[in-house]
Amino acid sequence: MSSSTISFQSSGIATETQSGLVSVSAQTFAGNKTFNGQIFTPNRITFNIGSTVAAANNSQQTYNTVYVNTGSSFSTSTNRFTAPVSGVYYFEWSNIKADNSATFVHRQYIRVNGTIALGDRHLRLSEGSQYGEGTCAAILILSQNDYVDVYVSHSSCSSYPSTSYAWFQGYLIG
């Protein structure tokens, strides 16, 4: 069996193929390092952050504890993620309501560029005598420089200030 070297152009298209064994040296393919045909993305855009700050009605959730921020796309000074590249992103956020009264409700929405995304989908915490806890997720298609944050609205109580419950994370899917 003969072997052939495939070279990748910046467009990501193989310029030579041949049946049999294929040998590929380290190249760049679609902006990612490759080695023997496998794409490695050690610097994939990811973040995982927490909060020790309560968020009241009509306010942005503040995040002040950074666990992971690969690509530096989340800013603790603006409390938002800014997409460095256009693509599909996965986000997840969690919280707990600070009041254990059955009459109090805490709601958190994900916003893109200051506008609530995904219609009325949101994290709603309203359990009776227990502290309501929950997690919500969203997949969003973002353009470069779009920003995403978590916003409290339509709430009669604040969130609980603890990184055990108040966190936000996301990553680029592709």
C-alpha positions in Angstrom: 0.0 0.0 0.0 1.3 3.4 -0.8 1.1 6.4 1.5 0.4 10.1 0.7 0.7 13.3 2.6 -2.4 15.5 2.7 -1.9 19.2 2.9 -4.6 21.4 4.3 -5.2 24.8 2.9 -6.6 27.7 4.9 -10.0 26.8 3.5 -9.8 23.5 5.3 -10.0 21.4 2.2 -7.7 18.4 1.6 -5.7 19.0 -1.6 -4.5 15.5 -2.2 -6.1 12.1 -1.4 -5.0 8.6 -2.3 -6.3 5.2 -1.3 -4.3 3.4 1.3 -2.3 4.7 4.1 -2.5 8.4 4.9 0.2 10.3 6.7 -0.5 13.8 7.9 2.1 16.1 9.6 1.2 18.9 12.0 -0.8 21.5 10.2 -3.4 24.1 10.8 -7.0 23.2 9.8 -9.8 25.7 10.2 -7.8 27.7 12.7 -7.0 24.6 14.9 -3.8 22.7 15.3 -3.9 19.2 13.8 -1.6 16.2 14.1 -2.1 13.1 12.0 -5.6 14.2 11.1 -6.9 14.9 14.6 -8.0 18.4 15.5 -6.8 19.7 18.8 -8.4 22.7 20.4 -6.5 23.3 23.7 -7.7 26.9 23.8 -11.4 26.3 23.3 -13.5 29.2 24.6 -14.9 28.2 28.0 -15.8 29.9 31.3 -17.1 28.8 34.7 -17.8 31.5 37.3 -19.5 31.9 40.6 -21.1 34.7 42.7 -21.0 35.8 46.3 -23.4 38.7 45.5 -27.2 38.6 45.9 -29.1 39.9 42.9 -32.4 41.7 43.4 -35.3 42.4 41.0 -34.4 44.3 37.7 -30.7 43.8 38.1 -27.9 41.9 36.4 -26.4 39.0 38.4 -22.9 39.9 39.5 -20.2 37.2 39.2 -17.0 37.7 41.1 -15.3 34.2 41.4 -13.6 32.8 38.3 -12.8 29.1 38.1 -12.2 28.9 34.4 -12.0 31.6 31.8 -10.2 30.1 28.8 -10.0 32.8 26.1 -10.8 35.6 28.7 -14.2 36.1 27.2 -16.0 36.6 30.5 -15.5 39.9 32.2 -16.1 40.3 36.0 -16.2 44.1 35.5 -19.2 43.9 33.1 -20.5 40.6 34.4 -21.0 39.3 30.8 -19.6 36.9 28.3 -18.6 38.4 25.0 -18.3 36.1 22.0 -14.8 36.4 20.5 -16.0 34.5 17.3 -19.3 33.8 15.7 -20.7 30.4 16.5 -23.0 28.2 18.5 -22.6 28.4 22.3 -23.9 26.4 25.2 -24.7 28.3 28.5 -25.9 27.1 31.9 -26.7 29.0 35.0 -27.9 28.2 38.5 -29.1 29.9 41.6 -31.2 29.6 44.8 -33.7 32.1 46.1 -32.8 33.9 49.3 -36.2 33.8 51.0 -37.9 30.6 52.1 -41.4 32.1 52.0 -43.9 30.4 49.6 -45.1 33.8 48.4 -41.7 34.9 47.0 -40.5 34.0 43.5 -37.0 34.6 42.0 -36.6 34.6 38.2 -33.4 34.8 36.1 -33.3 35.2 32.3 -30.4 34.9 29.9 -29.9 38.0 27.7 -28.1 38.7 24.5 -27.0 42.3 23.9 -29.3 43.4 26.8 -32.4 41.7 25.4 -34.0 38.6 27.0 -33.3 35.6 24.7 -35.4 32.6 24.0 -38.8 34.2 24.6 -40.0 33.7 28.1 -37.7 30.7 29.0 -36.1 31.4 32.4 -35.0 30.0 35.7 -38.0 30.2 38.1 -37.4 29.5 41.8 -40.6 29.4 43.9 -40.6 26.4 46.2 -42.7 26.8 49.4 -41.0 26.6 52.7 -37.7 25.4 51.2 -35.1 27.5 49.5 -35.8 27.0 45.8 -32.8 26.0 43.7 -32.5 25.3 40.0 -30.4 25.3 36.9 -31.3 26.4 33.4 -29.5 26.0 30.1 -29.5 27.6 26.6 -27.9 27.1 23.3 -27.5 30.4 21.4 -26.2 31.3 18.0 -24.0 34.4 18.5 -22.2 36.8 16.2 -18.7 38.0 17.1 -18.9 40.6 19.9 -22.4 39.7 21.0 -22.6 39.7 24.8 -24.5 37.4 27.2 -25.5 38.0 30.8 -27.9 36.7 33.4 -30.6 39.2 34.5 -33.1 39.1 37.4 -36.7 40.2 36.5 -40.2 39.7 37.7 -38.9 38.7 41.1 -40.1 39.4 44.6 -36.9 38.2 46.4 -33.2 38.2 45.7 -30.8 35.4 44.9 -28.7 33.8 47.6 -25.1 35.1 47.7 -23.0 31.9 47.5 -20.8 30.3 44.9 -22.3 26.9 45.9 -25.6 28.0 44.3 -24.9 31.1 42.1 -22.9 30.2 39.0 -22.8 30.7 35.3 -20.8 28.7 32.7 -20.6 28.3 28.9 -18.5 27.2 26.0 -18.2 27.3 22.2 -19.8 24.3 20.6 -18.7 25.1 17.1 
